[in-house]
Structure formats: structure tokens, C-alpha cells
């Protein structure tokens, strides 16, 4: 038994059929072809599947797709710049070498984006708190914190 659901994903209305038991992360990847959101632990612990649901950072492995019906979802693909190129936060991650294997990167970017939307001038403690639910086994987090701080500083200066 499937159910037709409609949601806004990265600013675009999307409709597709979903079985009631499919998670939002699987729906995004399989039904909508948005593979930027990664699947990690499937228990809401690692943060690899972090997306924005109505502007709030959530674990898409803990939500059924049917629960997102009628809501707004932003994935890492939705963080692209206005010209479709990489966004300013993604650019800061590149500039600070804030990624290595890249598996945690989409979740870290979404968590960082959510923080900067809420707090455009975060200090190091606020950044560390914002990404604390996202696990990274490669970077040691220092460069990720630096990248989010760099993006915040560039936004305050009005540049990219």
C-alpha cells in the first residue's frame, strides 16, 4: 500500500508515492534522486542524514516520509549558491579543508547552515554545540568549526 505525498524540497514542489514505513532519507535518495543526504547509523546518532524540516535541523532517518507530507525540506543540494554553484558555507569548508572522506559533510553543512540562520555571529562554543550531534571520524572537527566561523565572518563582511 502506498500513499501519494507532496512536499517542498529545496524550494520545489515534489510529489511521489511512498509506502508508510519508508524513512525520509530513503525517500529523498530513492524516490527523488537526492543522494547528497547520506545514510549512516539509521538510529539518529551520527548526523549524516541531517536535513532541514521547516527550517529545523532533524535526522531524516528518524522520520517517515509520510510525516513530511505538506512540509518544507532542505537537503544539502538546497544549500547551493544562487547560480547553482557551491554555496558560501560549502566554499568555506573547502577553504578550511573541513572535509576528508566527506561522509559526514552533508550533515555538517546542514547543521552549520541551520546555526548560521539562527545565529549569524556564533562563537566557537555555539558552533561546537551546533555540530555536536554530527560524528566525524576524519577531521577532528577543528577545520569544520573554523569553516563555519569563516562563513559567518564573510557573511558579516558582505562577501563570499
N, C-alpha and C positions, 0 to 999 in steps of 0.2 A: 504494500500500500504506500503510495507516495502522495505528497502534498505540494501543490504549487505555492512557492513563496516569492515575495517581491521585496527587495531591499535596495538601498542605495549604496553602491560600492565605489569608493574613490570618486564620488560625485556623479556617478552614472547609475541610472535605474537598471537593475538586473532582475530577471525572473528565471526561475528554473524549478524543476521538480526535485524534491528531497524526501527520502524516507525519514520518518520521525527520529530514528536513532543515529543519524549521521551527525558528526560533530561539525561545528562551523569551520574549523581548519580543514577538514576533509572536503567539505562542500566548496570552500574557496578554491582549493587546489584542484579537485577533480571535476566539479560541475562548472566552475567559472574559469578554470585555467590560470588562476593567480598563484603561481608556485613560489612566490617570494616569501610567503609566510611558511616558516619551517615547522616540522613536527619533531618534537624532541621526546620528552618523557611521557607525554599523553596523560599526565597526572596533575598538571598545573604548577609544577615545581620549577622547571628550568627557564621558562620565559621565552623560549624560541618561537612560540606561536602567538606572541603578543600582537594584538591589533587594537584599534580604537573602535569602540562601540558607542555611538552617540557621543563621541569625544572623550570617553574614558578608556584608559588602557586596561584591557582584560585579556585573559588567556582563552584563546579561541578553541582550545582542546577541551575546555570545561563547559562549553555552551553548545547546545544543539542548534543546528541551522534553523530549524523551525522557530526557535526562540528569537532569532534575529529578524524574522518576518516584520516588515514595516519600519525597520530601524536603519540607521546610517552606519556603515562600516568603512573604516580606512585601513588599508593594508600598507605594507612598505612600498608597494608600487604607487600608492597615492601620495607619497612624500616627494615625488619628483618635482623638479623645478617647473616654473610656468611654461618654459619652452620644451618640456618633456625630458630635458637632461637631468643630471643629478641635482638634488636639492642642496640647499646650503648646509644642512646638517650632514648629509652624505659626503659633501665636499670636505667638511671639517674632519670627518672620520678618515678620509683619505689623507688629508694633510697631516694629521697627527699619528698616522699609522695605527689606527684604533681597531684594526681587524687583522686577523691572521687566517684561521681556517674559514672564517666567515659564517659559521653555522649559527652563532648567536646574534650576528649583526642585524638581521631584520627586527628581531625583538628589541635589541638595544636601541636601534634607531627610533622605533615607535615609542618606546619608553622615554627616550630623550626628547622626542617631539612633544609628547604629552606634557612633560615637565616644562619645557620652554613656552608652551601655550598657556600654562597656568602661572609660571614664574619666569618672566623674561630676564631676571637678574639672579639666577641661583648661585649660591656659594658652593664650595666643594662638598660640604656636608649634605646639602639639598640634592646635589647631583648623585652622590653616592647612595642616598636614601631612595631616590627615584629609580635607580637601576639595580637596587639590592635584590630584587626578585628575579633577576636575569642572571643565569650562570654562564660564565665564560671560562674555558679551560686553557686558553692560549695567551691572552694579553696581560693578565694580572690587573686589569681594569684601569690602570693609570692613564693609558692613552685614551680610553673611552671617556673618562672623566675630563681629560684635557680637551677632547674634541667637542664635547657638549659645552664646556666653558668657552672655547674658541668661537663656536657658533653663536652663543649668546652675546659675546663681545662684538662680533662682527655685525650682528643684528642691531645692537645699540648704536654702533657707528654708522649704520645705514648702508653697509656694504655687504658684499658676499664673501 
